[in-house]
Amino acid sequence: MSKRAIFLFSFIFVGLLFRIYLATTLPIWHDEAYSIWASQHSVSQIIRAVTDPVHPPGYYLLLHFWAGISDHLYWLRLTSIIAFLFNAYLLKRLGEQFKIALLPPLLVFLYSFSGYFIIFDWQVRMYSITVTFIFLSLVILNKFINDQRGSKVVPWIFLTIVNTSGLYIDYGYFWYFIPLVLFFLIFFIIKRNQKYLLITASLFSSGLFFLLIHPSIISTYNQGVAGIAWLKPYLSPAFFVPYFFGTHRNTFFTISLLAFSFLGITYLIRLKKFPFISSILIFSSSFSFLSTLIYSLLVSPIFHVRSLQIIGITTLFLVSFSIYNFRRQLRIFFILLLCTIVITNFILIVKILPRSPGQFLISFFPWKQVVNSLDTYNTTIIRYQETRILPTPLLLWGLQYTLSGKESYPIRKIQFGKLESATKEEKCILFYDSLLELYSCT
């Protein structure tokens, strides 16, 4: 095994361990609870977007069948961990297309220890799988563009299927796909090349097929936009710039990675032939960034840092390209500097995430901690009482999910039910806040 292969395997393996650690220690949070709840409906309800008017139904369908084996949180989170492994492999494939020796391991390293992608790669959410389809689409496109044997041998149907599937998984794919359509349409108009025509036709076909299998996206558009109206306070560059770089509130690391990205842009500008994949990434991320931000400021918030993953992907490439601005003698020093910054930031994110989830737009349910404390009391049955109308029914759903033993291992089930009548003695109270009271006395 070559040194490069050893490094690649090591990066992926260590990144995998961190993701498994987070998946098995962090409590379930609101959006994960929503994903699981939505996937428990019938296939017909999921397809008709009865459960979620914001996101397309593809991910919920996948989760519905995956949960047919088990609906334990660890098993469901495994979908994103598997997606991480696919993403690392596909990113390596993309890096190899540039014919630059250090690029594949550097890209995989930056992804494995990214403070942006680590937020997604353990969750029961669609974000990591969306990245998988983006990478797969880019790998196919790169093969198409560089195929010298002619356009007829290219599997256009495969490209159409991948892009249609990506659109069906999550609307975050839109911010890669819509600019991609414009990109190839412009190229075809300028160059009148048959290959660009076929790619453009494939992309339009994907969009059409998506509308055919998910026509309700038109009727639920207003509901979907209303569902992300909470994003308005997060339209400040002070929030979204560090978020995309995965540095969050660390100003020094944010400025450092921003500087590396600008160096990556200068390297690409100086190249005689601008890499095609880089053109797609920069165009897609720039178009999506500007269009969603302007629309959000003028009309309604659609600028979502979790769904604009194309921007996070582009930063991986720009930071990777940055080291080629330096002479060979200095390159090792700057690689070590970059690695130190990235790893230090990554470890800080992993440590901060359980304690301050709000800065990552995550809100954990308290029930895992509450149930763990029940061991002290040897509690075998509890009753709950709502103290007022809950802000979300998922809060109670999450309690029932956790008490059913689905959030920890080894599995421990605790009987539960709604409190009909009880003496509210102090010794009976297990947990209390302004929303729910839990009692061990019936």
N, C-alpha and C positions, 0 to 999 in steps of 0.2 A: 504494500500500500504506500503510495507516494505521500510526501509531507503535506501537500495541498489537500489530499483526500482526508488525512488525519485531522487537519485543522477544520475542514468542513464538517466532518462527523462530530468533532468535539464541540463546535459551536452549536450545532443542532441538538446534540445530546444535552448539553448544559441548559440551553434554552427550553428544551422539553421538560427537564427536571423542575425548573422554576414554574412552568405553567402547570405541571401536575401538582406542585406544592400549593399554588394558589387555588386550583380547582378543588382540592381536598381540604382546604382550611378556611377559605372565605365563606361567609354565610350567603344564602340566596338573597338576591336583591330584587327590587320591584319589577324591572323589565324582564328578568329571567322568569319570575313568577308568571308574568303575562304570557311569555312564550309557551311555558308549559301548560298553562290554563287554556290558551288558544289551541294548542295542538291536541288537547283532549276532546275537542269537538269532533263531530262526524266529518268525513272527507267532503261531503256535499256542503256543509256549512263553511268549512275552510276555503274551498274553491270559490264560493259565492261571497267571500270577504265579510261574512257575518261577524266573525270574531275580531277582525282588525281592519278598519278602513284605511289605515295609514300605510301598512306594508303589504306588498304582494303576498300571495299565499304559499309560494314555493317552499320557503323555509319551514313553515308550519306543517306542510304536508310531509316533508322529510322528517321532521321531528315526530310527527304522528306515527309513522311507521317505525322509526328508530325506537320510540318508547314502547312499541309492541313487545320488545324484549324485556325492558325494565324502564320504569319512570323514576328511578333513583337519580338524585341530582348528579352524582359522580358519573353515572353512565351517560346522562344527557349532556354534561359538559365535555364528555369525550369527543363529541362531534367537532368542537372548535379546536381541540388539541390535535385531532387527526388532520384537520384543515391546516394547522400550523405546519405539520410535516410535509404535506403536499405543497404548501406555499414555499417552504424552504427549498424543496427540490426544483420547483418551477422557476424560482428566482435564480437558482444556480444555472439552469438552462438558459435563461435570458441573459445572464452575465456572460456566458460562454460565447454568445453571438457577437460580442464586441471584440473578440480576439485579443483581449488584454488579460495577461496572466493573473494578476492579483484581483481582478474585478469580481469573479464569482465568489471566492471566499469572503471578500470584503462586504459584498451585498448580503450574503447569508449571515455574516457576523452582525451587521447593522440591524437586520430584521430580527434576528434571534434575541438581541439585547435592546430592542427599540422600546423606549418609554411610551410610545404611541400605541404600537400593536400589542404590547403586553396587556393593555387594558381590555382587549377583545378576545385574546386567544385562549381563554379559559371559560368564557361565559356561554350560557345557553341563549345565544343570540346569533343573528345571521351575518355579523360583520366579517368574521374570519373566512367563512365560506364564500362570501361575496368577493373577497380578495383572491380566493382560489380561482374563481371564474375570470377575474380580470387578468391574472397571470396566464391562465390557460389561453385566453383570447389573444394576448400579446405574443405568446409562443407560436401559436398558429399563424398569426399575421406575419410575424417575422419570417417564418418558413415560406409563406406565400410570396412575400416580397423578394426574397433571395433565391427563390426557385428559378433556376436557369433553364429548366426543361420545358417551360411553357405553361400557360395557364390551365390547360386542359387536365393536367395531372393533379392539380391541387384539389383537395377534398373540400369544396365549398360548402357542402351540406354540413360537414362537421363544424365549420365556423358558424354557420347559421344556428345550429343546435346549441352550441356553447353560449352564444350571445343571447339567444332566446331564454335559455335556462338562467343566465345571469340576471336578466331583467325580471324573471319570474321569482327569483330568490329574494331580492330586496331592491328598493328604489335607490339605494346607494350606488347601484350599478349604473343608474341613469347618468350620473355625473362623469362616468367614464364613457358611456355609450353615445350619448347625444353629441359631444364634441368629436367623437370618433367618426360619426356619420358626416359631420360637416367637414372634417379633415380630409376624408377620402373623396367627398363630393367636390371639394375645391381642387384637389389634385387631379381628379378626372377631367374637370373643366379646363384646367391649364394644360395638361399633358396629353389628353385624349388617348390614354393607354388602356388597352383591353383588360389588363389585369386589375387596374384601378376601377374599371367599370364593373367587373365581376365582384370585387370586394364591396363596392358601394351597393350593388344589387343584393348581395348577401346581407348587408347591414339593414337595408330597407325591409328585406324579407323577415329578418328577426323582429324588427319593430312591429310589422304587420301581424306576424304570428302571435306576438305577445298580446296585442290588442284583441286578437281573436279568442285567445284562451283566458284572457283576463279583461273582458270589456267593462267590468264594474269599476275599473280605475277612473273612468270618465265621470261616472255618477257619484263616486265617493271622493272626488278630488277636493272639494271644499271641506269635507270632514277630515280628510288627511292633513290638509294644511292647518286646520284648526287644532289638530292633534299635536302639532309641533310648535304651537304659538308660544309655548314656554321658553323657546330659544331666544327670545328678544333680548334679555339681559346679557346674553353671551356673544353679542355682535362686536365686542370691543377687541381690537388687535392685541391689547394687553392680555386677553384671555386666549384667543384662538391661535396666535402665533406660537406661544409656548406649547399649546396643546398639540398642534400638528408636528412639532419637533419632538414631542414626548418629554419635554423638560418641565412642563407645567409651571410651577412658581419659582423655579431656579433661574434667576436672571443671567448669571454667569454662563451656565450651560446653554441657555437659549441663544445668547449672543455668539458663543463659540460655534455652535452648529449652524447658525445663520451665516456666519463668516465662511465656514466650510462650504455651504451651499452656493454662495456667491462665487467662490473659487471654482466650484464645479461648473457653473455657468460659463465662466471665462475660459475654462479649458475647452468646453464644447464649441464655443464661438471661434476659437483659434484653429479648430480642426478644418482640414480642407473639405472633408465630406462629413456633413452632420449626420450622425447615426439616426436611422429611421425610427427606431423604438424611442429614442430620446425626443425626437420631434413630436411623436404621438403623446408621450407623457407630459411634456412641457405645454403643448397646446391644450390637451384635455384638462390638466390641472389649472392652467391659467384661465381658460374659458369658464370652467365650472366655478372657480373661486370668484371671479369678477361678476358673473351673471347671478349667482345665488346671493352674493353679498349685496349687490345693487338692488335686486328684487326684494330682499329682506328689509333693506333700509327704506325703500320707497313704498312697498306694497304690504307684504306679509312675510314673516320669518320662515325661510326654508334653508337657511345656511346652518347646516348641522355638522359639527366637527367629527361626529362619529360616522356619518355617512359619506363625507367627502374624503374617502380613503385614498382616492387617486392622488390627492395632494401629499399624503403621507408616503405613498409609494414613490412619487417623484422625488421627494427629499432624500430617500434612500439612495437613489441613483446620483443625484447631484453631490451629496456628501462623498459618495464613493469616488466620483470623478475628480474631486478636489485635490487628491494627493498627487495627481499627475501634473499639477502646476509646478511641482518642485523638482529640482535636479535629483538624480538617483541617490547622490550622497546624503541628501537631506530627507529623502522620502521615508526612510525607516523611522526617523525621529518623529515626523508628523503622523505617521501611522500609529506609533506608540502613544502619541499625545491624543489622537482621536480615540483610540481604544480605551485609554484611561478615562477620558471624559464620558464616553458612552457607557462603560461598565459601572463607573461610580454613579452616574445618573440612574441607571437601571436598578441598581441595588437600593438606592434611595426610594425609588418609586415603589418597589416591592415592599419595602418597610413601611412607607407612608400609607399605602393603599388601604390596609385594614383599619388604620386609625383615623384617616381623614378622607373618606371616600367621596365626600361632596365636591372636592376640587377636581375630581375626575368625572363628575356628573353621574355618580353612582350613589344609591341609597340602600344600604343593607337593611334587611329585616332583623329584629332583635331576637328572634325565636330560637336560634341555635344556642345562643348564650343562655337564654332563659331555661331551655330544656337541659342543658349541661348542668345548670345549677340545681335541677330537680334531683340529681343523684345524691345531693347532700341530705335531702329530705326523704329519700326512698319512696318517692311519689309514684303511684301506679295509676292514678286517675285524677283528672282535673276537670273543672268546669270553668267556662268563660262567660263573661258578661260584658256587653258593649255599654260603655258609659255615655256615649253620644254617637251620632251618625259618623261612620268611618269615612275618611277622605277617599278611600278606595276599598272595595270589597276584597281586593287581593291581600290586604293586611290580615284579615281573618282566614282567607284561603291559605296564606303562607303559614299561619299557625297550625292549621290542620295538616298541611303537608309535612311540616317538621315533626309534629307529634306522631305522625304515621311512620316515623323512622326513615324518611326519605332524604334527609339532609346530612346524615353522618354514618360512619361505619366504625365499629359493628352496629348493626341496625338494632335500635331499641324503640319499640312502639309503646306509646302511652295512651291509654283510653281517654277520650275527651267527649265533651258534650256541652250544650248550652245550659247555663245556670238558670233553673226555673225558680227556685227559692232556696235561700240559705241564710244562716246567721253569719253576718260579716265580722267574725271574730278575727282579731289580729293574727292569731296563730294560723288561720286558714289562708291568709293572703300570700300568694306566691309571687305575683307580679302586678304592678299597678302603674298606669300612666293615664293621661287624659282621654285615652281612647278605649283601652281594654283593661279589665280586671280578671285575674286568674285566681281560682280558689282550689285548694285541695280538699276542703270539707264540702260535702253535699247535703 
